[in-house]
Amino acid sequence: MGSPFFHPQSLCESSQIGDGTRVWAFAHILPGARIGRDCNLCDHVFVENDVVVGDRVTIKCGVQLWDGVRVGNDVFIGPNATFTNDKFPRSRQYQDRVLETVVEGGASIGANATVLPGITIGAGAMVGAGAVVTRSVPPRAMVMGNPARITGYVDTPKHHGGPPVMAEGGHTVSASKVAGVKLHRLKEVKDLRGDLSVGEFSREIPFQAARYFLVYGVPNAKIRGEHAHKECHQFLLCVRGGVSVIADDGHHAEEMRLDSPCTGLYLPPMTWGVQYKYTEDAVLLVFASHPYEAGDYIRSYEEFRSLARGQGGLRLVA
């Protein structure tokens, strides 16, 4: 990999620069900054003292990393992306403590994006060019606009599934590429008095429910979920309106749209679930196999991926 390279017209005052890193013309790195291995800092990059940059990071021209910025491994930061560390800046007035902004591993930030202070850009997330990021971005989410909103998820195709298979009780089931996740088309009865959809526990709904909860009144820009369960099974029904669900087993992810009371989604344990793109009138009904227990939740996506990949694909499926 070799020693770091410094262009003759760069100014590096830090001794903490990793092997193989390249610092190009008119870049300026202050003494306290720490830069990892095999990074590429292009022309006119400025790095303040209290900054940590991981390995294999690309920082394009015109980017300033101010005190409090923490950049993980394999991050891409596009030209003229802007970081901030003070929510209420005033000339010659200084904060007692700067707000920390974290860009987790594998994330990408597009050209001319603005990132407000004190937020986290999740692992593998993608920030669109020109976006103004005012709140934390979940892992693998794609955000665009001002203010930035989630428009999709990286490497998450929409579910098309294989041919539906007739299951016990007369309903059909379509398998997902995500381990154990299945889309159920429940029985529907239509007549002049109104429509009816029905399912029985342990048949159409593949477990005995210990509780249920309803999610409603969610603004379109908000997301729900963002966790996995160690033991709890879930079955999701959107009884009014529509909502998109991301299911992820740590190896594969798919996006599924629930917009009918006859369409249910089964999520086994150790499935990372996210719900977003709620319609204004959406009401999501969730059946759960276990009573609420805080210790059953996995709320860190990195922890989930580590656990999911460490178990070699062994899944508990009803």
C-alpha positions as CSV (number, residue, x, y, z in Angstrom):
1,M,0.0,0.0,0.0
2,G,2.9,2.3,0.8
3,S,3.2,5.6,2.6
4,P,0.7,8.4,2.1
5,F,1.1,10.7,-0.8
6,F,0.9,14.5,-0.4
7,H,0.7,16.8,-3.4
8,P,3.4,19.6,-3.2
9,Q,0.7,22.2,-3.0
10,S,-1.3,20.5,-0.2
11,L,-0.9,21.3,3.5
12,C,-1.1,18.5,6.0
13,E,-0.4,19.3,9.6
14,S,-1.5,16.0,11.0
15,S,0.8,13.0,11.6
16,Q,-2.2,10.6,11.7
17,I,-2.6,9.8,8.0
18,G,-2.9,6.2,7.0
19,D,-0.8,4.3,4.5
20,G,-1.8,4.6,0.9
21,T,-3.9,7.8,1.4
22,R,-3.6,10.5,-1.3
23,V,-3.9,14.2,-0.5
24,W,-4.2,16.4,-3.5
25,A,-3.5,20.1,-4.4
26,F,-4.8,22.8,-2.0
27,A,-6.2,20.3,0.5
28,H,-5.6,21.4,4.1
29,I,-5.6,19.0,7.1
30,L,-5.3,20.4,10.6
31,P,-3.1,18.8,13.3
32,G,-5.8,16.9,15.3
33,A,-7.4,15.2,12.3
34,R,-7.2,11.4,11.9
35,I,-7.4,9.9,8.3
36,G,-7.5,6.2,7.7
37,R,-5.8,4.1,5.0
38,D,-6.2,4.2,1.2
39,C,-8.3,7.4,1.3
40,N,-8.5,9.9,-1.5
41,L,-8.8,13.6,-0.6
42,C,-9.3,15.7,-3.7
43,D,-8.4,19.4,-4.4
44,H,-9.6,22.1,-2.0
45,V,-10.7,19.7,0.8
46,F,-10.5,21.1,4.3
47,V,-10.3,18.9,7.4
48,E,-10.6,20.5,10.9
49,N,-9.0,19.1,14.1
50,D,-11.7,17.0,15.7
51,V,-12.4,14.9,12.7
52,V,-12.1,11.1,12.2
53,V,-12.1,9.5,8.7
54,G,-12.1,5.7,8.2
55,D,-10.4,3.6,5.6
56,R,-11.0,3.7,1.8
57,V,-12.9,7.0,1.9
58,T,-13.3,9.2,-1.1
59,I,-13.7,12.9,-0.5
60,K,-14.2,14.9,-3.7
61,C,-13.3,18.5,-4.4
62,G,-14.6,21.4,-2.3
63,V,-15.7,19.5,0.8
64,Q,-15.1,20.8,4.3
65,L,-15.1,18.4,7.3
66,W,-15.7,20.5,10.5
67,D,-15.0,19.5,14.1
68,G,-17.3,16.7,15.2
69,V,-17.6,14.9,11.9
70,R,-17.0,11.1,12.0
71,V,-16.7,9.2,8.7
72,G,-16.8,5.4,8.6
73,N,-15.0,3.1,6.2
74,D,-15.8,3.0,2.4
75,V,-17.7,6.3,2.4
76,F,-18.1,8.5,-0.7
77,I,-18.6,12.2,-0.3
78,G,-19.4,14.1,-3.5
79,P,-18.1,17.5,-4.7
80,N,-19.1,20.5,-2.6
81,A,-21.1,18.4,-0.1
82,T,-21.5,20.6,3.0
83,F,-21.3,19.6,6.7
84,T,-22.3,21.8,9.6
85,N,-21.8,21.5,13.4
86,D,-23.7,24.5,14.8
87,K,-27.5,24.7,14.6
88,F,-27.6,28.4,15.6
89,P,-24.4,29.9,14.3
90,R,-23.4,33.5,15.3
91,S,-20.3,35.4,14.4
92,R,-17.6,35.0,17.1
93,Q,-19.9,33.0,19.4
94,Y,-18.7,29.5,20.1
95,Q,-20.4,26.4,21.3
96,D,-19.2,24.6,24.5
97,R,-19.5,21.4,22.6
98,V,-19.9,20.8,18.9
99,L,-22.6,18.4,17.7
100,E,-21.3,15.1,16.3
101,T,-22.3,14.1,12.8
102,V,-21.7,10.5,11.9
103,V,-21.5,9.0,8.4
104,E,-21.6,5.2,8.8
105,G,-19.7,2.7,6.7
106,G,-20.5,2.4,3.0
107,A,-22.7,5.5,2.8
108,S,-22.6,7.9,-0.2
109,I,-23.4,11.6,-0.1
110,G,-24.1,13.3,-3.5
111,A,-22.7,16.5,-4.9
112,N,-23.9,19.8,-3.2
113,A,-25.8,17.9,-0.5
114,T,-26.1,19.7,2.9
115,V,-26.0,17.7,6.1
116,L,-27.2,19.4,9.3
117,P,-25.4,18.8,12.6
118,G,-26.0,16.1,15.1
119,I,-27.4,13.5,12.8
120,T,-26.3,10.0,11.5
121,I,-26.2,8.9,7.9
122,G,-26.8,5.1,8.3
123,A,-24.6,2.4,6.9
124,G,-25.0,2.0,3.1
125,A,-27.4,4.9,2.8
126,M,-27.4,7.2,-0.2
127,V,-28.0,10.9,-0.1
128,G,-29.0,12.4,-3.4
129,A,-27.3,15.4,-5.1
130,G,-28.5,18.7,-3.6
131,A,-30.4,17.1,-0.8
132,V,-30.8,19.0,2.5
133,V,-30.6,16.4,5.3
134,T,-32.3,17.6,8.4
135,R,-32.7,14.3,10.3
136,S,-30.9,11.0,10.6
137,V,-31.0,8.7,7.6
138,P,-31.7,5.0,8.3
139,P,-29.2,2.3,7.0
140,R,-29.5,1.7,3.2
141,A,-32.1,4.3,2.7
142,M,-32.1,6.6,-0.3
143,V,-33.1,10.2,0.4
144,M,-33.6,13.2,-1.9
145,G,-35.0,16.7,-1.8
146,N,-35.3,19.6,0.6
147,P,-35.9,18.6,3.3
148,A,-34.6,15.1,2.3
149,R,-37.2,12.3,2.3
150,I,-36.8,8.6,1.9
151,T,-37.6,7.6,-1.7
152,G,-36.4,4.0,-1.6
153,Y,-33.8,1.6,-0.2
154,V,-30.5,0.5,-1.8
155,D,-30.4,-3.0,-3.3
156,T,-34.1,-3.6,-2.4
157,P,-36.1,-4.7,-5.4
158,K,-39.9,-4.6,-5.3
159,H,-41.5,-8.0,-4.6
160,H,-42.8,-9.9,-7.6
161,G,-42.5,-13.4,-6.2
162,G,-43.0,-16.7,-7.7
163,P,-46.4,-18.3,-8.7
164,P,-48.8,-18.2,-5.8
165,V,-49.2,-21.6,-4.1
166,M,-52.6,-22.7,-2.7
167,A,-52.3,-23.2,1.1
168,E,-54.5,-24.9,3.7
169,G,-57.8,-23.1,4.1
170,G,-58.0,-21.9,0.5
171,H,-55.8,-18.9,0.5
172,T,-52.7,-18.4,-1.6
173,V,-49.1,-17.8,-0.5
174,S,-46.3,-16.2,-2.5
175,A,-42.7,-16.7,-1.3
176,S,-40.1,-13.9,-1.1
177,K,-36.4,-14.0,-1.7
178,V,-36.1,-12.9,1.9
179,A,-35.8,-16.1,4.1
180,G,-39.1,-17.2,5.5
181,V,-41.0,-14.1,4.4
182,K,-44.3,-14.8,2.7
183,L,-47.1,-12.7,1.1
184,H,-50.5,-14.2,1.9
185,R,-53.6,-13.5,-0.2
186,L,-56.4,-14.1,2.3
187,K,-59.9,-15.4,1.4
188,E,-62.4,-12.7,0.4
189,V,-66.1,-12.8,0.3
190,K,-68.0,-10.2,-1.7
191,D,-71.8,-9.6,-1.8
192,L,-74.3,-6.8,-1.8
193,R,-74.0,-6.3,2.0
194,G,-70.3,-5.5,1.7
195,D,-67.0,-7.3,1.5
196,L,-65.4,-9.6,4.1
197,S,-61.8,-10.9,4.5
198,V,-61.1,-13.7,6.9
199,G,-58.1,-15.6,8.3
200,E,-57.6,-18.2,11.1
201,F,-54.7,-18.3,13.4
202,S,-52.3,-21.2,12.8
203,R,-53.8,-21.7,9.3
204,E,-53.9,-18.5,7.2
205,I,-51.9,-16.7,9.9
206,P,-49.1,-19.1,10.6
207,F,-48.9,-18.7,14.5
208,Q,-51.1,-18.1,17.5
209,A,-51.2,-14.4,18.3
210,A,-50.5,-13.2,21.8
211,R,-51.1,-9.5,21.0
212,Y,-52.0,-7.0,18.3
213,F,-51.3,-3.4,17.6
214,L,-52.5,-0.8,15.2
215,V,-50.4,1.9,13.5
216,Y,-52.2,4.9,12.0
217,G,-51.9,8.6,11.6
218,V,-48.4,8.3,10.2
219,P,-47.3,11.3,8.2
220,N,-46.1,10.3,4.7
221,A,-42.5,11.4,5.4
222,K,-42.2,9.2,8.5
223,I,-41.0,5.7,8.8
224,R,-41.9,3.0,11.3
225,G,-40.3,-0.3,12.3
226,E,-36.5,-0.3,11.9
227,H,-36.0,-3.3,14.0
228,A,-35.9,-7.1,14.1
229,H,-37.2,-9.6,16.7
230,K,-35.2,-12.5,18.1
231,E,-38.2,-14.7,18.7
232,C,-41.4,-12.9,17.8
233,H,-43.3,-13.7,14.6
234,Q,-45.4,-11.0,13.0
235,F,-48.2,-10.8,10.5
236,L,-49.0,-7.4,8.9
237,L,-52.3,-6.4,7.3
238,C,-53.1,-2.9,6.0
239,V,-56.8,-2.7,6.7
240,R,-57.1,0.8,5.2
241,G,-55.0,2.7,2.7
242,G,-51.5,1.5,1.8
243,V,-48.0,1.1,3.2
244,S,-44.7,-0.2,1.8
245,V,-42.7,-2.7,3.9
246,I,-39.0,-3.5,3.6
247,A,-38.1,-7.1,4.7
248,D,-34.4,-7.9,5.1
249,D,-32.8,-11.1,6.3
250,G,-29.2,-9.8,6.3
251,H,-28.5,-11.3,2.9
252,H,-31.5,-10.2,0.7
253,A,-34.1,-7.5,1.0
254,E,-37.4,-6.9,-0.8
255,E,-40.0,-4.1,-0.8
256,M,-43.7,-5.2,-0.6
257,R,-46.8,-3.0,-0.9
258,L,-49.7,-3.7,1.4
259,D,-52.8,-1.9,0.0
260,S,-55.6,-4.4,0.5
261,P,-57.3,-5.9,3.6
262,C,-56.9,-9.3,1.8
263,T,-53.1,-9.1,1.6
264,G,-51.1,-10.1,4.6
265,L,-47.3,-10.2,5.1
266,Y,-45.6,-12.8,7.4
267,L,-42.3,-11.8,8.9
268,P,-40.5,-14.5,10.8
269,P,-38.0,-13.9,13.7
270,M,-34.7,-12.4,12.6
271,T,-36.2,-10.3,9.8
272,W,-35.4,-6.6,9.8
273,G,-38.6,-4.7,9.0
274,V,-39.2,-1.1,7.9
275,Q,-42.6,0.5,7.0
276,Y,-42.8,3.7,5.0
277,K,-44.7,5.4,2.2
278,Y,-47.9,5.5,4.3
279,T,-51.0,6.9,2.7
280,E,-52.8,9.6,4.8
281,D,-55.6,7.2,5.7
282,A,-53.4,4.1,6.3
283,V,-54.2,1.8,9.2
284,L,-51.7,-1.1,9.7
285,L,-52.8,-4.0,11.8
286,V,-50.0,-6.2,13.2
287,F,-50.5,-9.6,15.0
288,A,-47.5,-10.7,17.1
289,S,-46.8,-14.2,18.5
290,H,-45.3,-12.9,21.8
291,P,-46.3,-10.3,24.4
292,Y,-44.2,-7.1,24.3
293,E,-40.7,-7.6,25.6
294,A,-38.0,-5.0,25.1
295,G,-35.2,-7.5,25.2
296,D,-36.6,-9.3,22.1
297,Y,-35.9,-6.2,19.9
298,I,-32.8,-5.7,17.8
299,R,-32.7,-2.0,17.0
300,S,-29.2,-1.6,15.5
301,Y,-29.0,-2.7,11.8
302,E,-25.3,-3.4,12.1
303,E,-26.0,-5.7,15.1
304,F,-28.8,-7.4,13.2
305,R,-26.6,-8.0,10.1
306,S,-23.8,-9.4,12.3
307,L,-26.2,-11.8,14.1
308,A,-28.0,-12.8,10.9
309,R,-24.9,-13.5,8.9
310,G,-23.2,-15.2,11.9
311,Q,-26.0,-17.9,12.1
312,G,-25.2,-19.2,8.7
313,G,-28.6,-18.9,7.3
314,L,-30.3,-21.0,10.0
315,R,-33.7,-19.5,10.5
316,L,-36.6,-20.2,12.8
317,V,-39.7,-20.3,10.5
318,A,-43.3,-21.2,11.4
